Amino acid sequence: MLERILPRSVASAELLVFPEELTAHPAEEHLIAKSVEKRRRDFIGARHCARLALEQLGEPPVAIGKGERGMPLFPRGIVGSLTHCDGYRAAAMAHALRFRSVGIDAEPHDTLPEGVLDSVSLPAEREWLSDTPGEGLHLDRLLFCAKEATYKAWFPLTLRWLGFEDAHITFEIGSRTGDSGSGTFHTKLLVPGSTNDGGAALTEFNGKWLIADGLILTAIAHG
């Protein structure tokens, strides 16, 4: 599903069923040695997807470490993002010569827990939600998912925190059928976006979203 909302030059891989024989890369095991089983499966599954995506790019399937605030440490010259939720793990990877950053997120297609929306959204975003009929789509969770993808595209380029209140997201709904839908979103960054890669400061991101098979997926490939 993820490839439907990513450019062709971004490699991706998904894992819906966790193979019982799948184990951690030996060089990653120390990162999850004390983790509970669910955390281990999410970590192992997402990094397994990352190595599959690396192979698609013609890169060796190396270990993927963990940096500041848990940021995955990809090989030099590679940008990417990992995500996981119940029953789903995925990765998206690209060459840094083509994209400056990639951010993906996956969430269950369900309403946000009570009280969460106010803490993750701006008044203008809540106004859009109240004015837009859901018609089978949980748009509040879609908003949260897009915020998460935004953060994942932002952090590797800035190494700075981005709060939910620091990004204003607007959506275009391209299609909607029952509890499925797709479209685009635009993130306007509300804080200074100086970067560490020598490129232009970040002011905005453009992304795509998809709701299908009980999942919400969002993706940003920032060139």
N, C-alpha and C positions, 0 to 999 in steps of 0.2 A: 504493500500500500504506500509506503513511504516514497518510493520512486515516482509516484504520481504527482507529488508536490515538490520535487526537487529538479533542478536542471540536469540534463543528461551527463554533464561533466562531473557531477557529484556522485560518488559511489555510495551505495547503501546496502545494508543487510538487516534482516529482521528475524526474530526467533519467537514463535508463538508457543511452541511446546519445548520444554527444557529437557534435553536428552540426559538420561540418567548417567551415561558414561562421560559426560562433559565435566572436565575438571579445570581448575585454575592453572594458568601459565605458571611454571615454577618460580619465575621471577616476580610474580604478583601475589603469591600465596601469603607472604608476610603482611600484606595490606589488609587481609581479611581473616587472619588466623583466629581472631577472637570474635568474629561476627556470627550472628545467628544465621540459621539456614536460609531464610528468605533473603537476607542481605547478601549472603554468599552467592545465591543463584542469580540475583539481579546483577551483581558485580561481574561474575563469571560470564553470564549470558551476554551482557552488553559488550564486554571486551572481546568475546568470541566474535560477535557481529563486527566489531571494529577491525579485527584481523581479516575477516572475510572481505570487508570493504577495501582494506589496504591491498589485498591481493588483486582486486579488480583494478586498482590503480597501478599495478605493476610493482608494488612495494613489498618488502619482506614482512611476514606476519610476526612482528616483534612484540615484546612485552610493553604494556602501557601503564606507566606509573601514575602517581597522583600528586598534584601540586597544590598550590595555595587554594584554600577554600574548596578542596576536593577536585579541582580542575584536572581532567585527564591530560597526561603529558604525551602528546603524539610525537612521532619522529620529526626531525627537522625537515622543513619544507612541506609539512602536511598540516592542514587545519581540519577540525572535525567536531563532532558532538555525539554524546551518548544519551540514551533515555531508557527508562523502564517504568512499567506499572504492572498491575496484576495481569499475568498471562501474556506479557509483551515486553520484549527487549529489542533494542535497535541501535544502529550507529549510522552516521553519515560522514563521509570523508572526502576531501578534495585537495588538490595541489594548491599551495599558497600562491603560486604564480598566477592562478586563475581566480581564486577567491581569498578575501582577507579573513573571513571567519564564516563559520557555519553554526547554526543553532537549531536544534530540534527538540520537541517535547511530545510526550504521549500521556494521555489521561483517560480514565474510564469515562464513557459517555453517560454522565449522570450529573445531577445537580451538585453544586458545592455544598459542603456541610454548613449548617446554619451559623451565621455570624461571620463567615469567612469573606464573603463578597465585600463588605464594607472595608475590610482591612487590606484588600488587594486591588481596589479599584478607585478611580477618580470620580468625582461627581458627574462629570460629562459622560463617562463610560456607563455609570449606573442609569443616567437619563436615557442613553441609547438603548440599554437593555429593557427599560420599562416601556419604551416607545416601539420596540421591535417585537413582533409576535414570534414566539419560538417555533410553533407548529411542529413539535416533535423534536426540536433541537435544544440542547441544554447550552444556551449561549453564555451563561455565566461561567461555566467550566471552560468553554472555548476561550473566553477572555483570559482566564487564569493560565491556560495552556500557551497562549500567545505571549503572555508576560514572561513565562518561563523560557520560551525559545529566545525571546529578546535578551534576557539576561545571559543566556549561554552564548549568544553571538557577541555580546558586549564585553564580557569579562576578560576573555583572552587578549583582547586588544587594549584594554585599559588597566587591568588588574585592580579595578576599583568596584566596590559594591554599587549596585543599582537597585534602588528601592522600587516597590510597586508604584509608588506615587511619582516616580521620576520618569515615567514613560506613559504617554497617552496613545492608546491603540484604537484605531477605527477599522471597520470591517466592510467588505463588499461580499455579498452572498451571490455566488454565480449560479448555483443550482440547489434545489432542495426537493427531496422526495421522501416523505415520511420521516423516519429517524436517521436519514442520511443527507449529507450536503457537502458542498465545497465552495471555495472562494478564495479571496485574498485579504490581506490585512496590511495596514501601514502603522508603523510605530514612529511617533514623534518623540525624540529624546528631550527631556526638559532640564537637563543638567549639562555642564560642559563635557565634551567628549574627546579630549585630547588623547592620543593613542601612543603606543609604544613600538609601532612598526614602521614609523617614518611616513605614514600615509596621512591623508586628510582627517581632520577631527570628525568624529561621528555626530551626526545630527538626526539621522533617521535610519530605519530599516524597512524593507518591504518583504513580505512573506506570503506563504500560501497555507491554507488549512483544508483539512478533510475530516469528515465524520462518516465512519462506516464500520460495520461489524462490531458495534459496541465500543469503539475507540474514537478518541479525538486526537488528531495528529496536526502539529504545526511545524513549519520549517522556514528558516531564513538562510539564504546563501548570499552573503554580502560581498560584492566584488569591489 
